[in-house]
Amino acid sequence: MTVTRHDRETGASFVIRLDSTRLGPAAGGTRAAHYPSFADALTDAGKLASAMTLKMAVSNLPMGGGKSVIALPAQRNDIDPATWNRILTLHAENIDKLRGNYWTGPDVNTNSADMDVLNETTDYVFGRSLERGGAGSSAYNTALGVFEAMKATARHRGLGSLDGLTVLIQGLGAVGGGLATLASAAGARLLVADTDSDRLAWARGSGHTVIGADEVLGTACDIFAPCAMGGIIDSATAARLPASAVVGAANNILADNTAAAILRKRGILYAPDFVTNAGGAFHLVGREVLGWNEETVVEHTRRISDTLTEVFTISDAESTATDTAARLLARRRIETSVQAGAATAPR
């Protein structure tokens, strides 16, 4: 199901994509970006919603997959506060009309303060500020999950611990920056790239090596961690990427269906992003739906390494790409959950 809307006053267009509600209401963050065309926004929403279905299923969370995309008339930083507030209010109206079949939270270019604004119109919001009774930002927990996945990947790839490894992080936002801190503390040598001068100044002050944004895909490293926008690795990139493993926080890291097979053929171990970046879902769904405390959230987040190890085991046993193995595991968990629900339903 896809819901769309255009607002002439602001020039913004809205997309809400519900991919699956088999395990529960569809859930997925609100992404705001300036797209080349509305068709690109629709495509992005579809891919992101599908990834959320897989993420919820493979993480054993009782939610389906969905996503919101707001196609902005300009870059987010160029939108004035009054216009942004109207955009958020209209988006909240769109969500509320779905009557709980879709829940949203923060994503690219949205945050807890924005969720507070949405919550003035609709109840179906995750990630409100702590002051408004929400779980707050999920960034640290997302970074922690990627960090645990990175360690599991290094072990499976035969690289040992992260100590002494070269890790290249693309994107130093709240998640990428947190991942950099965790990986550095574990002894990794950090190469980082970003387009924000303040983030790069922080990286230099932290002793990390800064490389140009155009150097990312050609710089040798042990682990490449895409933590910005998705679609960074297509077939051509996969054929020449100078890394031993790929473990990132970005959604939909692979741009096409053959990239995963090419990485496998070259011996580059890919950790599927909908497994590695599930820490944010544990934080939001765990705290706000399941009533978990922070200790329980962290416990489940650290188990991402166990799920990823299971994915690698399936990949090895089936002689298939890790992305295919992760999708197989997600489908298995969906069917198991549906069958368990059917068995316990009142008759």
MISE-310360 format. One record per residue (C-alpha): residue number from 1; residue in three letters; x, y, z. Coordinates in Angstrom, 1 decimal, padded with zeros to 4 digits. Each point is the difference from the previous one (the first is absolute). Layout:
<rs>
NUM|ALA|X|Y|Z
...
</rs>
This chain:
<rs>
1|MET|000.0|000.0|000.0
2|THR|001.3|003.4|-000.9
3|VAL|-001.4|003.4|001.1
4|THR|001.1|003.2|-001.8
5|ARG|-000.7|003.7|000.4
6|HIS|001.3|003.2|-001.4
7|ASP|-000.2|003.4|001.7
8|ARG|000.1|003.0|-002.4
9|GLU|000.7|002.5|002.8
10|THR|003.3|-001.6|001.1
11|GLY|000.8|-001.9|-003.2
12|ALA|000.5|-003.2|002.1
13|SER|-001.3|-003.4|-001.1
14|PHE|-000.7|-002.8|002.4
15|VAL|000.3|-003.8|-000.4
16|ILE|-001.0|-002.6|002.6
17|ARG|000.7|-003.6|-001.1
18|LEU|-001.4|-003.0|001.9
19|ASP|001.9|-003.1|-001.0
20|SER|-001.3|-002.5|002.5
21|THR|-002.3|-000.3|003.0
22|ARG|000.3|-003.8|000.5
23|LEU|001.8|000.3|003.3
24|GLY|-001.7|003.2|001.2
25|PRO|-000.5|003.6|-001.0
26|ALA|002.5|001.3|-002.6
27|ALA|002.8|002.0|001.4
28|GLY|002.8|002.1|-001.4
29|GLY|001.6|003.4|000.3
30|THR|-000.8|003.3|-001.8
31|ARG|002.7|000.9|-002.4
32|ALA|000.1|003.6|-001.4
33|ALA|002.2|000.7|-003.0
34|HIS|000.1|002.0|-003.3
35|TYR|-000.5|-002.6|-002.7
36|PRO|000.8|000.4|-003.7
37|SER|-003.7|-000.9|-000.7
38|PHE|-003.1|-001.3|001.7
39|ALA|000.6|-003.3|-001.7
40|ASP|003.3|-000.3|001.9
41|ALA|-001.8|000.7|003.2
42|LEU|-002.5|-002.7|-000.7
43|THR|002.7|-002.5|-000.8
44|ASP|002.0|000.9|003.1
45|ALA|-003.1|-000.4|002.2
46|GLY|-000.7|-003.5|-001.5
47|LYS|003.5|-001.2|000.6
48|LEU|000.2|001.3|003.5
49|ALA|-003.4|-001.4|001.0
50|SER|001.1|-003.4|-001.3
51|ALA|003.2|000.1|002.0
52|MET|-002.0|000.9|003.1
53|THR|-002.1|-003.1|-000.4
54|LEU|003.1|-002.1|-000.1
55|LYS|001.6|001.9|002.9
56|MET|-003.1|-000.6|002.3
57|ALA|-000.3|-003.6|-001.0
58|VAL|003.7|-001.0|000.4
59|SER|000.0|001.8|003.3
60|ASN|-003.1|-001.8|001.3
61|LEU|-001.8|003.3|000.6
62|PRO|-003.8|000.1|-000.2
63|MET|-000.3|002.6|-002.7
64|GLY|-000.3|000.1|-003.7
65|GLY|001.9|002.1|-002.5
66|GLY|-000.8|003.5|-001.2
67|LYS|001.7|003.3|-000.8
68|SER|-000.7|003.6|-000.4
69|VAL|001.8|002.2|-002.6
70|ILE|-000.5|003.8|-000.1
71|ALA|001.3|001.3|-003.4
72|LEU|001.1|003.6|000.9
73|PRO|000.0|002.9|-002.5
74|ALA|003.6|000.8|001.1
75|GLN|002.7|-001.3|002.3
76|ARG|-001.1|-000.5|003.6
77|ASN|002.3|002.8|001.3
78|ASP|-001.6|002.4|-002.4
79|ILE|-003.6|-000.6|001.3
80|ASP|-001.1|002.8|002.4
81|PRO|-001.5|-000.9|003.4
82|ALA|-003.6|001.0|-000.9
83|THR|000.0|-002.0|-003.2
84|TRP|001.5|-003.0|001.8
85|ASN|-002.6|000.1|002.7
86|ARG|-002.8|000.0|-002.7
87|ILE|001.7|-003.0|-001.7
88|LEU|000.1|-001.9|003.2
89|THR|-003.6|000.8|000.9
90|LEU|-001.2|-001.2|-003.5
91|HIS|002.1|-003.2|000.4
92|ALA|-001.6|-000.6|003.4
93|GLU|-003.4|000.3|-001.6
94|ASN|000.9|-002.6|-002.6
95|ILE|001.2|-002.4|002.7
96|ASP|-003.0|000.5|002.2
97|LYS|-002.4|-000.9|-002.9
98|LEU|001.6|-003.5|-000.1
99|ARG|-001.5|-000.6|003.5
100|GLY|002.9|-001.8|001.5
101|ASN|000.9|-002.2|-002.9
102|TYR|003.2|002.0|-000.3
103|TRP|002.4|001.4|002.7
104|THR|002.9|002.2|-000.8
105|GLY|003.2|001.2|001.7
106|PRO|003.1|002.1|-000.7
107|ASP|002.1|-000.7|-003.1
108|VAL|002.2|002.1|-002.3
109|ASN|-000.6|003.7|000.6
110|THR|-002.5|-000.6|002.7
111|ASN|000.5|-000.2|003.8
112|SER|-001.8|-000.3|003.3
113|ALA|-001.0|003.6|000.0
114|ASP|-001.8|-000.6|-003.3
115|MET|-001.7|-003.1|001.5
116|ASP|-001.3|002.3|002.8
117|VAL|-001.6|002.2|-002.7
118|LEU|-001.6|-003.0|-001.7
119|ASN|-001.3|-001.2|003.3
120|GLU|-002.0|003.2|000.4
121|THR|-002.2|-001.4|-002.9
122|THR|000.4|-003.8|000.2
123|ASP|000.7|-002.6|002.6
124|TYR|001.8|-002.4|-002.4
125|VAL|003.5|001.3|000.6
126|PHE|003.2|-001.6|001.4
127|GLY|003.1|001.9|001.2
128|ARG|-001.6|003.0|001.6
129|SER|002.3|001.9|002.4
130|LEU|000.5|-001.2|003.5
131|GLU|-001.8|003.1|001.2
132|ARG|-003.1|-001.0|-002.0
133|GLY|000.0|-003.5|001.3
134|GLY|001.8|-001.6|-002.9
135|ALA|003.1|-002.2|-000.2
136|GLY|002.1|002.8|-001.5
137|SER|002.7|-000.4|-002.6
138|SER|000.8|-003.6|-001.2
139|ALA|003.3|001.1|-001.5
140|TYR|002.3|-001.5|002.7
141|ASN|-001.8|-003.3|000.1
142|THR|000.2|-000.2|-003.8
143|ALA|003.7|000.7|000.1
144|LEU|000.4|-002.7|002.7
145|GLY|-001.7|-002.6|-002.1
146|VAL|002.2|000.8|-003.0
147|PHE|003.0|-000.2|002.3
148|GLU|-001.0|-003.5|001.2
149|ALA|-000.6|-001.0|-003.6
150|MET|003.4|001.3|-001.0
151|LYS|001.7|-002.1|002.7
152|ALA|-002.0|-003.1|-001.1
153|THR|000.9|000.6|-003.6
154|ALA|003.7|000.4|000.8
155|ARG|000.0|-003.3|001.9
156|HIS|-001.7|-001.9|-002.8
157|ARG|002.2|001.6|-002.7
158|GLY|003.1|-001.2|001.9
159|LEU|001.1|003.5|000.9
160|GLY|-000.1|-000.5|003.7
161|SER|-001.0|002.9|002.3
162|LEU|-000.3|003.6|-001.2
163|ASP|003.2|000.8|001.7
164|GLY|002.5|001.1|-002.7
165|LEU|-002.5|-000.2|-002.9
166|THR|-000.6|002.9|-002.4
167|VAL|-003.7|001.0|000.1
168|LEU|-001.2|002.5|-002.6
169|ILE|-003.2|001.8|001.1
170|GLN|-002.0|002.0|-002.5
171|GLY|-002.2|002.5|001.7
172|LEU|000.5|001.4|003.5
173|GLY|-003.5|000.8|001.0
174|ALA|-001.5|-001.1|003.4
175|VAL|000.4|-003.7|-000.9
176|GLY|003.3|000.2|-002.0
177|GLY|001.6|002.2|002.6
178|GLY|-001.1|-002.4|002.8
179|LEU|001.3|-002.9|-001.9
180|ALA|003.4|001.8|-000.5
181|THR|000.3|000.4|003.7
182|LEU|-000.8|-003.6|000.8
183|ALA|002.3|-001.4|-002.7
184|SER|002.8|002.3|001.0
185|ALA|-000.3|-001.1|003.6
186|ALA|000.3|-003.6|-001.1
187|GLY|003.3|000.8|-001.6
188|ALA|-001.0|000.5|-003.7
189|ARG|001.9|002.5|-002.2
190|LEU|-002.7|002.4|-001.3
191|LEU|-000.2|001.5|-003.5
192|VAL|-003.0|002.3|-000.2
193|ALA|-001.8|002.0|-002.7
194|ASP|-002.8|002.6|000.2
195|THR|-001.1|003.2|-001.6
196|ASP|-000.7|001.9|003.2
197|SER|002.9|002.2|001.2
198|ASP|-000.9|-000.3|003.7
199|ARG|-000.1|-003.7|-000.1
200|LEU|003.4|-000.2|-001.8
201|ALA|001.4|002.4|002.6
202|TRP|-001.2|-002.4|002.8
203|ALA|001.6|-002.9|-001.9
204|ARG|003.3|001.7|-000.3
205|GLY|-000.1|001.0|003.7
206|SER|-000.7|-003.6|000.9
207|GLY|003.1|-001.2|-001.9
208|HIS|-001.8|-001.6|-003.0
209|THR|001.3|000.3|-003.5
210|VAL|-002.3|002.0|-002.3
211|ILE|-000.2|-000.9|-003.7
212|GLY|-001.9|001.7|-002.8
213|ALA|-003.6|-001.0|-000.7
214|ASP|001.1|-000.9|-003.5
215|GLU|002.7|-002.4|001.3
216|VAL|-002.3|-002.2|002.1
217|LEU|-000.6|-002.8|-002.5
218|GLY|003.6|-000.2|-001.2
219|THR|001.8|000.0|003.4
220|ALA|001.2|-003.3|001.4
221|CYS|-001.3|-001.1|003.3
222|ASP|-000.8|-003.1|002.0
223|ILE|-003.7|001.0|000.7
224|PHE|-002.0|002.5|-002.0
225|ALA|-002.9|001.5|002.0
226|PRO|-002.4|002.0|-002.1
227|CYS|-002.0|002.2|002.5
228|ALA|-001.5|002.6|-002.3
229|MET|-002.5|-000.5|-002.8
230|GLY|-000.6|-003.4|-001.5
231|GLY|000.7|-001.3|-003.5
232|ILE|003.7|000.5|000.4
233|ILE|001.1|-003.4|-001.4
234|ASP|-001.2|-001.0|-003.5
235|SER|001.3|-002.9|-002.1
236|ALA|002.9|002.1|-001.4
237|THR|001.0|001.2|003.5
238|ALA|-000.2|-003.5|001.4
239|ALA|002.4|-001.2|-002.7
240|ARG|002.7|002.4|001.1
241|LEU|-000.6|000.9|003.7
242|PRO|003.3|-000.3|001.9
243|ALA|-001.4|-001.4|003.2
244|SER|-000.1|-003.4|001.8
245|ALA|-003.5|000.6|001.5
246|VAL|-003.0|002.4|-000.2
247|VAL|-001.9|000.9|003.2
248|GLY|-002.0|003.2|000.1
249|ALA|-002.9|001.8|001.5
250|ALA|-001.5|001.4|-003.3
251|ASN|-003.2|-001.5|-001.3
252|ASN|000.1|-001.9|-003.3
253|ILE|003.8|000.2|-000.4
254|LEU|-000.1|-002.2|-003.1
255|ALA|-001.3|001.8|-003.1
256|ASP|-000.9|-003.0|-002.1
257|ASN|-000.8|-003.7|000.3
258|THR|003.4|-001.3|-001.2
259|ALA|002.3|002.0|002.2
260|ALA|-000.3|-002.5|002.9
261|ALA|001.0|-002.9|-002.2
262|ILE|003.0|001.9|-001.4
263|LEU|001.2|000.8|003.5
264|ARG|-000.3|-003.7|001.0
265|LYS|001.9|-001.1|-003.1
266|ARG|002.8|002.4|000.9
267|GLY|000.1|-001.2|003.6
268|ILE|-001.3|003.3|001.5
269|LEU|-002.3|-000.8|002.9
270|TYR|-003.2|002.1|-000.1
271|ALA|-002.0|000.4|003.2
272|PRO|-003.6|000.7|-001.2
273|ASP|-001.0|003.5|001.1
274|PHE|-003.5|-000.9|001.2
275|VAL|001.7|-002.3|002.5
276|THR|002.8|002.2|001.1
277|ASN|-002.0|003.3|000.5
278|ALA|-002.9|-001.5|002.0
279|GLY|001.2|001.5|003.2
280|GLY|-002.2|003.1|-000.6
281|ALA|-003.0|-002.3|-000.4
282|PHE|000.8|-001.7|003.3
283|HIS|000.2|003.3|001.7
284|LEU|-003.2|001.5|-001.3
285|VAL|-002.3|-003.1|-000.2
286|GLY|001.6|-001.5|003.1
287|ARG|-000.5|003.0|002.2
288|GLU|-003.3|001.4|-001.4
289|VAL|-001.9|-003.2|-001.0
290|LEU|001.4|-002.8|002.0
291|GLY|000.8|001.9|003.2
292|TRP|003.7|-001.0|000.2
293|ASN|002.4|001.8|002.2
294|GLU|003.4|001.2|-001.3
295|GLU|001.8|-003.1|001.2
296|THR|-002.3|-002.2|-002.0
297|VAL|000.3|002.2|-003.1
298|VAL|003.8|-000.3|000.1
299|GLU|-000.2|-003.7|000.6
300|HIS|-002.0|-000.5|-003.1
301|THR|002.1|002.4|-002.0
302|ARG|003.2|-002.0|000.9
303|ARG|-001.7|-003.1|-001.3
304|ILE|000.2|001.4|-003.5
305|SER|003.3|-001.7|-000.1
306|ASP|-001.7|-003.4|000.6
307|THR|-002.6|000.7|-002.8
308|LEU|002.8|001.0|-002.4
309|THR|002.0|-003.1|000.8
310|GLU|-003.1|-002.1|-000.8
311|VAL|-000.2|001.9|-003.3
312|PHE|003.6|-000.8|-000.8
313|THR|-000.6|-003.7|000.9
314|ILE|-002.9|-000.2|-002.4
315|SER|002.0|001.8|-002.7
316|ASP|002.9|-002.5|000.4
317|ALA|-002.4|-003.1|000.1
318|GLU|-002.0|001.1|-003.0
319|SER|002.9|001.4|-001.9
320|THR|-001.9|003.2|-000.6
321|ALA|000.5|003.8|000.6
322|THR|-000.5|001.2|003.5
323|ASP|-002.7|002.4|-001.1
324|THR|-002.0|-003.0|-001.4
325|ALA|000.7|-001.9|003.3
326|ALA|-001.3|002.8|002.1
327|ARG|-003.2|000.3|-002.1
328|LEU|-000.5|-003.7|000.4
329|LEU|000.4|000.2|003.8
330|ALA|-002.5|003.0|000.1
331|ARG|-002.6|-002.0|-002.0
332|ARG|000.5|-003.0|002.3
333|ARG|-000.6|002.2|003.1
334|ILE|-003.1|001.6|-001.5
335|GLU|-001.5|-003.5|-000.7
336|THR|000.9|-001.2|003.5
337|SER|-001.6|003.0|001.6
338|VAL|-003.1|-000.2|-002.1
339|GLN|-000.4|-003.7|000.7
340|ALA|000.5|000.6|003.7
341|GLY|-002.6|002.7|000.0
342|ALA|-002.5|-002.2|-001.8
343|ALA|000.6|-002.9|002.4
344|THR|-000.7|002.3|003.0
345|ALA|-002.9|001.9|-001.5
346|PRO|-003.4|-000.6|001.7
347|ARG|-002.3|-002.3|-001.9
</rs>
